Amino acid sequence: MTDTCALIGILDDGWAGLSEAARTALEQAATVIGAERTLALVDAHLPVHTRRRAMDGVLAEVPGWIRQHQDRAEPCAVLVTGDPLCHGLGSYLGRQLPTDRLRILPAPSTLQLLFARLGRPWQDAVIGSAHTRDSGEWQPGAPPEHALYPLIQQVAAHRRVAAFTSPHNSPDRIARALLAAGFEADTRISVGSRLCLPDETVLPDLPLTDAARRSFDDPNVILVERTENDRRAIFGFADDDYVQRQPDKGLITKREVRAVSLAHLALRPDSQVWDIGAGSGSVGLEAARIARDGHVWAIEKNAADAANALDNARRLRATNYTLVQDRAPSGMADWPAPDAVFIGGSGGELPTLITDVLARLRPHGRLVMNFITLENLATATATLTAAGVRWQATQLATARSQPILDMHRLAAQNPVWIVTAIKETP
């Protein structure tokens, strides 16, 4: 069909690696569109009258070029690397043009080639990409806008992640990011560089510390594999699992209260969560494990507690967790609107915090607060009532068994009030 554009995948072996159908489409095309690098791979094999059109830096114009040819019933072809439908141009063009007027002729993905070189199956691997903008080195607490954030999240959630890279987001930078996120002993990275070229290199199972110090030839792709499953619970960790302030150990929301508070937050996998007065970080960090596809923004005024929370975040590999060491509400202005907010400490700013949270909370969002004093409970409920927000209070009084001689007794924990408010739509 002359009004159909051929979207052709090509690898670095050029013309030799193309199928007969792809070669025919290129030979019959009035215009061949591609990056200068891919056009050079086929230039010597194209008819002299074929127009070459480079799309470097003008990708947004490509759909219009294709439409012009289709309107004139002229055949055209677009060259892309590998499989156009695997983090390639195919998805973009499919959103801009009728898919029945695109004929897709894929080559193997370079990720598929890496698995082939390694001799490993890939049906259970998750595919990601760092072939994006340069956001610099990834550090703990990086927000979702960072270019490496999606990839780090994928590695945290899956044992095998294959990914496209870029000159900026190279294998060594990705290895350093994974080390910063707490992945080390159980994680290996394999790198395939310049696949299908004479100087092709495949480096399997590099320790992250090794990969972080190397440089790799472009272009390249990677496979990140964790050798051990994370068999820890999603939430409900023992209090002693957390690093806490010494010598006055105990500035932590106890497990029983933490579990009930998390239940009242009613988190979804993609919830955006605020944790105000983070302390050791226990509530926010367990929220981050529940809201794996979301993000938690936490704030803690005490420097020692903030350091402990960051230590706990690294130990739990909480890659979707950002902590600010500041006194709330300072430092929260740039946070996105939350689905759920937990207030575990207010620093004397409780009415202001409640008012600010209610103003920024998304419709149907939840505010959950913990109190051990009658005065703070009264302040919170009065502020909510004055704002016209309905609230519910739960008193939680628990006791834990303790050994006494050869028997056990129950030791009462401090009673805690859990106040929950839901923001209703106007």
C-alpha positions as CSV (number, residue, x, y, z in Angstrom):
1,M,0.0,0.0,0.0
2,T,1.6,3.3,-1.1
3,D,-0.1,5.3,1.6
4,T,1.4,3.1,4.3
5,C,4.6,4.1,6.0
6,A,7.1,1.4,6.9
7,L,8.5,1.7,10.4
8,I,11.7,-0.3,10.2
9,G,13.9,-1.5,13.0
10,I,17.6,-1.7,12.4
11,L,20.6,-2.7,14.4
12,D,24.3,-1.7,14.1
13,D,25.0,-4.5,11.6
14,G,23.0,-2.3,9.2
15,W,21.8,-3.6,5.8
16,A,23.1,-7.1,6.4
17,G,20.8,-7.6,9.4
18,L,17.6,-6.4,7.7
19,S,14.9,-8.8,6.5
20,E,14.0,-9.0,2.8
21,A,10.8,-7.2,3.6
22,A,12.6,-4.3,5.2
23,R,15.1,-4.0,2.4
24,T,12.3,-3.9,-0.2
25,A,10.4,-1.2,1.8
26,L,13.6,0.9,1.9
27,E,14.3,0.5,-1.8
28,Q,10.7,1.4,-2.7
29,A,10.4,4.5,-0.4
30,A,10.4,7.9,-1.9
31,T,11.8,9.2,1.4
32,V,13.7,7.5,4.2
33,I,13.5,9.2,7.5
34,G,15.9,8.5,10.4
35,A,18.6,9.7,12.7
36,E,21.8,10.6,10.8
37,R,23.4,7.6,12.5
38,T,20.8,5.1,11.2
39,L,20.6,6.7,7.8
40,A,24.3,6.2,7.4
41,L,23.8,2.4,7.9
42,V,21.7,2.1,4.8
43,D,22.8,5.0,2.6
44,A,25.0,3.0,0.2
45,H,22.1,0.7,-0.5
46,L,19.4,3.2,-1.3
47,P,18.5,4.3,-4.8
48,V,20.2,7.6,-5.7
49,H,16.8,9.3,-6.2
50,T,15.6,8.4,-2.6
51,R,15.4,11.4,-0.4
52,R,17.1,11.1,3.0
53,R,15.6,13.1,5.8
54,A,17.3,13.4,9.2
55,M,15.1,13.7,12.2
56,D,17.8,14.6,14.8
57,G,16.4,17.4,16.9
58,V,13.1,17.6,15.0
59,L,11.3,14.5,16.1
60,A,8.0,16.4,16.6
61,E,7.9,17.1,12.8
62,V,8.1,13.5,11.7
63,P,4.4,12.7,11.9
64,G,3.7,15.7,9.6
65,W,6.3,14.5,7.1
66,I,4.7,11.0,7.1
67,R,1.2,12.5,6.5
68,Q,2.5,14.5,3.5
69,H,3.7,11.3,1.8
70,Q,0.5,9.5,2.7
71,D,-1.6,12.3,1.3
72,R,0.3,12.0,-1.9
73,A,0.1,8.2,-1.8
74,E,3.9,8.1,-1.8
75,P,5.7,5.2,0.1
76,C,8.0,6.3,2.8
77,A,10.0,4.6,5.5
78,V,11.3,5.5,9.0
79,L,14.4,3.9,10.5
80,V,14.6,3.3,14.2
81,T,16.9,1.3,16.4
82,G,15.8,-2.2,17.3
83,D,12.1,-2.9,18.0
84,P,10.1,0.3,17.4
85,L,7.5,-0.8,19.9
86,C,9.9,-1.3,22.8
87,H,10.7,2.1,24.2
88,G,11.0,3.2,20.6
89,L,9.4,5.6,18.1
90,G,6.5,3.3,17.3
91,S,4.5,4.2,20.4
92,Y,4.9,7.9,19.7
93,L,3.9,7.6,16.0
94,G,1.0,5.3,16.9
95,R,-0.4,8.1,19.0
96,Q,0.0,10.6,16.2
97,L,-1.1,8.6,13.1
98,P,-3.6,5.9,12.3
99,T,-2.0,2.6,13.2
100,D,-3.5,0.9,10.1
101,R,-1.3,3.2,8.0
102,L,1.9,2.2,9.7
103,R,3.6,-1.1,8.7
104,I,6.0,-2.1,11.5
105,L,9.0,-4.3,10.6
106,P,10.9,-4.8,13.9
107,A,14.4,-5.9,14.4
108,P,15.3,-7.7,17.7
109,S,15.5,-5.3,20.6
110,T,19.0,-4.7,21.8
111,L,17.8,-5.9,25.2
112,Q,16.8,-9.2,23.5
113,L,20.3,-9.3,22.0
114,L,21.8,-8.9,25.5
115,F,19.8,-11.8,26.9
116,A,20.9,-13.9,23.9
117,R,24.5,-13.0,24.5
118,L,24.1,-13.9,28.2
119,G,22.2,-17.1,27.3
120,R,19.4,-16.3,29.7
121,P,15.6,-16.3,29.2
122,W,13.9,-13.0,29.4
123,Q,10.2,-13.6,29.6
124,D,10.1,-12.7,33.3
125,A,12.2,-9.6,33.1
126,V,10.8,-6.1,33.5
127,I,11.8,-3.6,30.8
128,G,12.8,-0.1,31.7
129,S,14.6,2.8,30.2
130,A,17.1,5.5,31.3
131,H,17.3,6.9,27.8
132,T,16.0,10.2,28.9
133,R,17.1,13.6,30.1
134,D,20.2,14.2,32.3
135,S,19.2,14.9,35.9
136,G,22.6,14.3,37.3
137,E,23.6,11.7,39.9
138,W,20.7,10.0,41.8
139,Q,20.8,10.5,45.5
140,P,18.5,9.1,48.3
141,G,15.4,11.2,48.5
142,A,15.4,12.2,44.8
143,P,11.9,13.1,43.7
144,P,9.9,11.4,41.0
145,E,11.0,14.0,38.5
146,H,14.5,12.7,38.5
147,A,15.3,10.8,35.2
148,L,16.6,7.7,37.0
149,Y,13.7,7.5,39.5
150,P,11.5,5.1,37.4
151,L,14.4,2.7,36.9
152,I,15.4,2.7,40.5
153,Q,11.8,2.0,41.5
154,Q,11.6,-0.9,39.1
155,V,14.8,-2.4,40.5
156,A,13.3,-2.0,44.0
157,A,10.2,-3.9,43.0
158,H,11.5,-6.6,40.7
159,R,14.4,-9.0,40.7
160,R,15.3,-8.7,37.0
161,V,15.2,-5.4,35.1
162,A,16.6,-4.8,31.6
163,A,17.0,-1.3,30.6
164,F,18.1,1.1,27.8
165,T,20.7,3.6,28.8
166,S,22.0,6.9,27.4
167,P,25.4,8.6,27.3
168,H,24.4,10.6,30.4
169,N,22.5,7.9,32.2
170,S,25.3,5.3,31.7
171,P,25.8,1.9,33.4
172,D,28.3,3.4,35.9
173,R,25.9,6.2,36.9
174,I,23.1,3.6,37.3
175,A,25.3,1.4,39.4
176,R,26.2,4.4,41.7
177,A,22.5,5.1,42.1
178,L,21.7,1.6,43.1
179,L,24.6,1.6,45.6
180,A,23.2,4.9,47.1
181,A,19.8,3.2,47.3
182,G,21.1,0.4,49.4
183,F,21.5,-2.3,46.7
184,E,24.9,-3.9,46.9
185,A,25.7,-7.4,48.0
186,D,22.7,-9.1,46.3
187,T,22.7,-7.1,43.1
188,R,24.7,-7.6,39.8
189,I,24.6,-5.6,36.6
190,S,25.4,-7.0,33.1
191,V,26.3,-4.6,30.3
192,G,26.2,-5.1,26.6
193,S,28.1,-2.4,24.6
194,R,28.1,-1.8,20.8
195,L,26.1,-4.9,20.1
196,C,26.4,-6.2,16.5
197,L,29.6,-4.2,15.9
198,P,33.1,-5.7,15.5
199,D,34.1,-4.3,18.9
200,E,31.0,-5.6,20.7
201,T,31.6,-6.2,24.4
202,V,29.4,-8.1,26.9
203,L,30.4,-7.9,30.6
204,P,28.2,-10.2,32.7
205,D,27.4,-10.1,36.4
206,L,29.5,-7.1,37.5
207,P,29.3,-6.2,41.2
208,L,27.8,-2.7,41.5
209,T,31.0,-1.4,43.1
210,D,33.0,-2.5,40.1
211,A,30.5,-1.1,37.5
212,A,30.3,2.2,39.4
213,R,34.0,2.8,38.7
214,R,34.1,1.7,35.1
215,S,33.4,3.5,31.8
216,F,31.5,1.8,29.1
217,D,31.4,2.2,25.3
218,D,28.2,3.7,23.8
219,P,25.7,2.6,22.9
220,N,24.9,0.1,25.6
221,V,22.1,-1.7,27.4
222,I,22.0,-3.3,30.9
223,L,20.5,-6.1,32.9
224,V,20.1,-5.6,36.7
225,E,19.5,-8.8,38.7
226,R,19.0,-9.3,42.4
227,T,20.0,-12.7,43.6
228,E,17.8,-12.7,46.7
229,N,14.1,-12.1,47.2
230,D,13.1,-9.4,49.7
231,R,11.2,-11.6,52.0
232,R,10.5,-8.9,54.5
233,A,6.9,-7.9,55.4
234,I,5.2,-5.1,53.6
235,F,4.5,-3.3,56.9
236,G,4.3,-4.0,60.6
237,F,8.0,-4.2,61.5
238,A,9.0,-4.7,65.1
239,D,9.9,-1.4,66.8
240,D,13.5,-2.7,67.3
241,D,13.9,-3.1,63.6
242,Y,14.3,0.6,63.4
243,V,17.3,2.7,64.3
244,Q,16.0,5.1,67.0
245,R,17.5,8.0,69.0
246,Q,19.8,7.0,71.9
247,P,19.9,7.1,74.9
248,D,16.2,8.0,75.1
249,K,15.2,5.2,72.7
250,G,11.6,5.1,71.9
251,L,10.7,8.1,69.7
252,I,8.8,5.8,67.4
253,T,5.2,5.1,66.6
254,K,4.7,1.7,68.2
255,R,3.9,-1.2,65.9
256,E,0.2,-1.6,67.0
257,V,-0.5,2.1,66.7
258,R,1.4,2.3,63.4
259,A,-0.6,-0.6,61.9
260,V,-4.0,1.0,62.8
261,S,-2.8,4.5,61.7
262,L,-1.8,3.0,58.3
263,A,-5.2,1.4,58.0
264,H,-6.9,4.7,58.6
265,L,-4.7,6.3,55.9
266,A,-6.3,3.9,53.4
267,L,-3.3,3.9,51.1
268,R,-3.4,2.8,47.4
269,P,-0.4,1.6,45.5
270,D,0.0,5.0,43.9
271,S,-0.8,7.2,46.9
272,Q,1.1,10.5,47.5
273,V,1.8,10.7,51.2
274,W,3.0,13.3,53.7
275,D,4.6,12.3,57.0
276,I,4.8,15.3,59.3
277,G,7.0,14.8,62.4
278,A,8.6,11.7,61.0
279,G,10.7,10.8,64.1
280,S,12.5,7.5,63.2
281,G,10.5,7.3,60.0
282,S,8.5,4.2,60.8
283,V,5.1,5.3,59.6
284,G,6.3,7.0,56.4
285,L,8.7,4.2,55.5
286,E,6.0,1.6,55.9
287,A,3.6,3.8,53.9
288,A,6.3,3.9,51.2
289,R,6.3,0.1,51.0
290,I,2.5,0.0,50.7
291,A,2.3,2.9,48.2
292,R,5.1,1.4,46.1
293,D,4.1,3.3,42.9
294,G,3.5,6.5,44.9
295,H,5.9,8.6,46.9
296,V,6.3,9.7,50.6
297,W,7.4,13.2,51.6
298,A,8.5,13.3,55.2
299,I,9.7,16.2,57.4
300,E,11.5,16.0,60.8
301,K,12.8,19.0,62.8
302,N,15.3,17.1,65.0
303,A,18.6,16.5,63.2
304,A,19.4,13.2,65.0
305,D,16.0,11.8,64.3
306,A,16.2,12.8,60.7
307,A,19.5,11.0,60.4
308,N,18.0,7.9,61.9
309,A,15.0,8.1,59.5
310,L,17.4,8.3,56.5
311,D,19.4,5.4,57.9
312,N,16.2,3.4,58.2
313,A,15.2,4.4,54.6
314,R,18.4,3.0,53.3
315,R,18.1,-0.2,55.2
316,L,14.6,-0.7,53.8
317,R,15.6,0.4,50.3
318,A,12.9,3.0,50.4
319,T,13.6,4.6,47.0
320,N,10.2,6.4,46.9
321,Y,10.9,8.4,50.1
322,T,12.1,12.0,50.5
323,L,12.9,13.4,53.9
324,V,13.4,17.1,54.7
325,Q,15.1,18.1,57.9
326,D,13.2,21.2,58.9
327,R,10.4,22.5,61.1
328,A,7.0,22.1,59.6
329,P,5.3,23.7,57.8
330,S,8.6,25.2,56.5
331,G,10.0,23.1,53.7
332,M,6.7,21.7,52.5
333,A,5.6,24.4,50.1
334,D,6.8,22.5,47.0
335,W,5.4,19.2,47.9
336,P,2.6,17.9,45.6
337,A,-1.0,17.7,46.8
338,P,-1.3,14.6,49.0
339,D,-3.8,11.7,49.1
340,A,-3.0,11.0,52.7
341,V,-1.2,12.9,55.5
342,F,0.0,11.5,58.8
343,I,0.9,13.9,61.6
344,G,2.9,12.2,64.3
345,G,4.5,15.4,65.7
346,S,3.6,19.1,65.3
347,G,6.3,21.1,67.0
348,G,3.7,23.3,68.6
349,E,2.2,24.3,65.2
350,L,-0.8,21.9,65.2
351,P,-3.6,24.3,64.2
352,T,-1.5,25.8,61.4
353,L,-0.5,22.4,60.1
354,I,-4.1,21.1,60.1
355,T,-5.3,24.2,58.3
356,D,-2.5,23.9,55.7
357,V,-3.1,20.2,55.2
358,L,-6.8,20.6,54.7
359,A,-6.2,23.3,52.1
360,R,-3.9,21.1,50.0
361,L,-5.3,17.6,50.6
362,R,-6.9,16.1,47.5
363,P,-10.7,15.4,47.4
364,H,-11.4,12.3,49.5
365,G,-7.9,12.5,50.9
366,R,-7.3,11.5,54.5
367,L,-5.6,13.2,57.5
368,V,-4.6,10.9,60.3
369,M,-3.1,12.2,63.6
370,N,-1.7,10.5,66.7
371,F,-1.9,12.1,70.1
372,I,-0.9,11.1,73.6
373,T,-2.0,14.3,75.4
374,L,-5.5,15.6,76.0
375,E,-4.5,19.1,75.1
376,N,-3.3,18.2,71.6
377,L,-6.4,16.0,71.1
378,A,-8.6,19.0,72.1
379,T,-6.7,21.4,69.8
380,A,-7.0,19.0,66.8
381,T,-10.7,18.2,67.1
382,A,-11.5,21.9,67.7
383,T,-9.5,23.0,64.6
384,L,-11.2,20.3,62.5
385,T,-14.7,21.3,63.8
386,A,-14.0,25.0,63.1
387,A,-13.0,24.1,59.5
388,G,-16.3,22.2,59.0
389,V,-14.5,18.9,58.6
390,R,-16.0,15.7,60.1
391,W,-13.6,13.7,62.2
392,Q,-13.5,10.4,64.0
393,A,-11.3,9.5,67.1
394,T,-10.2,6.1,68.1
395,Q,-8.4,5.4,71.4
396,L,-5.9,2.6,71.2
397,A,-4.7,1.1,74.5
398,T,-2.5,-1.9,74.1
399,A,-0.4,-4.2,76.4
400,R,2.5,-6.4,75.6
401,S,3.5,-9.5,77.4
402,Q,6.7,-9.4,79.5
403,P,8.4,-12.4,81.3
404,I,8.1,-12.5,85.1
405,L,10.0,-15.4,86.6
406,D,8.8,-18.4,84.6
407,M,5.5,-16.7,83.6
408,H,4.4,-13.6,81.7
409,R,2.5,-10.5,82.6
410,L,1.0,-7.7,80.5
411,A,2.7,-4.3,80.5
412,A,0.5,-1.5,79.4
413,Q,1.6,0.9,76.6
414,N,0.6,4.5,76.7
415,P,-2.9,5.1,75.3
416,V,-2.9,6.8,72.0
417,W,-5.7,8.7,70.2
418,I,-5.9,8.3,66.5
419,V,-7.9,11.1,64.9
420,T,-9.0,10.7,61.2
421,A,-10.5,13.3,59.0
422,I,-11.6,12.9,55.3
423,K,-11.7,15.8,52.9
424,E,-15.1,15.8,51.2
425,T,-15.7,17.3,47.8
426,P,-17.3,20.8,47.8
